[in-house]
Each structure stands twice: as C-alpha cells, then as structure tokens.
C-alpha cells in the first residue's frame, strides 16, 4: 500500500584516483567500527561537511555568542541581572 510519500533520491558518487593508503585507512576504520567501507565513507563525508557553528544558529557556540551579545546590550542599557547562587539539594 502506498502512502503517497516519496522517498528522497539517494545520490551516488564515484571517487577516482583515490590514494591506496587513504582507501586502506578507510577500510581499517570501517572494519574497526563494524561498517562497510561505503557506510564509513558516508559518515566521514557527512561529518566533514556538517554545518559549522557559524552556519548553525542553534549550535552551542552560536547560542553562547548570542547570550554574550545580549549581556552586552543589557549592560549598555543599565540593566543588571542578578544570578542567584545555586545550592545542591
């Protein structure tokens, strides 16, 4: 039974002239992790091309920067934030 939803099309990639040493390192890493070389290559590419903190407004670094800027704006406006002491219970 069809739900009417289309699955995204998967792309294929052929890498020519890959250094044999790089291929061997990929093979070993894949084997250590129990992955195929293809699955390992997908993970390596996805991690290498993941959005950076500057590109991702919800990243930890971006949120810290936004809070620091907010703090500067509040200080400039004369607003003092009181941060209460934390007590473990």
CORHU-V820897 format. One line per field, one symbol per residue. psi: psi as a letter, one per 20 degrees, with the letter a starting at -180 (. if undefined). A space follows every 50 residues. Layout:
BEGIN
psi=???
END
This chain:
BEGIN
psi=ppiippqqppqqppoqkpphhggghgggggghjkrrhggghgggggghjq qrhhioijqgghgggghghgggggghijpppooqqppp.
END
